[in-house]
Amino acid sequence: MRKLTIILALSLILVVGLSAGIAAQDIKLGLAVSTLNNPFFVDLKDGAEAMAEEMGVEILTVDAQNDAASQLSSVEDLLIKQIDVLIVNPVDGNAVVSAITAANDAGVPVITVDRAAEGGDVVSHIASDNVAGGKMAGDFIAEQLGEEGNVVELQGIPGTSAARDRGEGFNNSMDSYSGLEVIARQPAGFDRAEGMTVMENILQGNPEIDAVFAHNDNMALGAMEAISAAGRSDEIMIVGFDAIENAVEAVEEGRMAATVAQKPSLMGEMAVETAVKVANGEEVEEYTPVPLELITE
């Protein structure tokens, strides 16, 4: 009788274990990334895919290449493949609403990561506090300049929550210092080459610039190249946002003053963990903040 009991118990454990494994393998996630031309989003993707592998779930990743129409099309492809949860990093907060609505209509829960959506039904948003990060950068610039000087703001893609929120935090900071003036604000698309071109134009029209704040490190690195080519590296302090590898190296070498560090890999991991909870019918937080840190050396 005892042997029979042990056999039954072991059989039950095996069945439960197999059921759990099958349940995990049956979960299929879709990850729609804004662009993989940006190292930040490559890290986010890598973190998500590593966590998916660790948790034993399938994840399908698509790259919109910074094109909102492509993102909608790629999300529609994911929905055809019958994903259980959609994780989306929007190209544009307004344009992505169509993709989210398509997922809503298909009964697929949606999680946004890093950038928020301006509409649609989103069960959870995972991102850094970009307003706080922008203010962190502005306060650092103010401190380094003794609260006096001319500052340039290189803005990200208009319509993205990251650009809007980082700009809001930065300008809230600037407004609190009477001796600081933002003499130029121009979008540069979160892009390194565009950041360099925009900065070249700003340099030509502004002989006195003390600092540059870029909404991401790609633009900061582009601005750094333009400033170096103009022979003005000793005059102008550069602060970026994201702490990608090249920017951290530039800070360590003294070519950039600082960068606000997000944790994109952790962001991707958290998005997958949240998605699996949603797929399993568990309740999740509507917003989960990811810690920030200012890197200055």
C-alpha positions, 0 to 999 in steps of 0.5 A: 500500500505504501509503495502504491501511495509513493507511486501515486504521489510521484505520478501526481508531481510528474503530471503537475510538473509537465502541466506547468511546463506545457503551460509555459511553452504554450505562452507566446509573446509578441515584442514590437520594438521601435528600432533596433538601430539604437543600442538602447532598444537592442539592450531592451530586446536582449533583456526581454528575450533572455527572460523569455528563455529563462521562463520557458516562453516563446517570444517573437520580436519585430523591428519597426525601424522607426516607422509608425506604419511599419509598426502597425503592419508588424503588430498585425503580423504578430496578431495573425501568429496568435500571440497571447500578449503584445509588448510594444515600444511605440515609435509614436505615442499617437500613431501606435493607438491603431496597433493597440486597438487592433490587439484590443479587438483581437482580445490580446492584452497590451503592455507598453515599455519605455514609451507610453501610448496616447490611447487604446487599452493598455494593461501595464506600462513599464518605464523610467520616470522620464520627467524625473530624469529630465529634471535630473539632467537639468539640475546637474547642468545648473549646478555645473554652470553655477546656475548661469549660462546658455543651454541647447536642448536637442529633442527626440521624436515629436509625439513620443512620451520619452521626448515629451516627458524628458523635455518637461522635466528638463524645462521645469528645471531650467525654469527654476534658474533665472540665470539659465537660458535655453537658447535653442530647442530643436528635434533631432529624431533620437538619431546620431547623424541627425543630432550632429547635423542639427548641432552643426546648424545651432553652432553656426548661429550661436557663438555662446553655448555653455551646455547641451542636453540631448533627450538621448545619447545617440543625439548627444554623441552626434552633438559631441562630434559636431562640437569637436569638429567646430573646436569648441569641446572645451567650451560646451558641456554635453549631457545625454540620456540612456547610458548606452555603452558609447556614451558611458565611455565618453563620460569616462573619457571626459568628452561628455559630462553626464548621462542619465542611466536607464536600465533597458535590459531590466526594462525588457526583463520586467516587461516579459515577467509582467506579460507572463503574469497577464497571460496567466490571468494574474493582476499587474500594476498599471505602471511600474517605474524602472530606477534611474541614475546619473552617471558623471564619471 
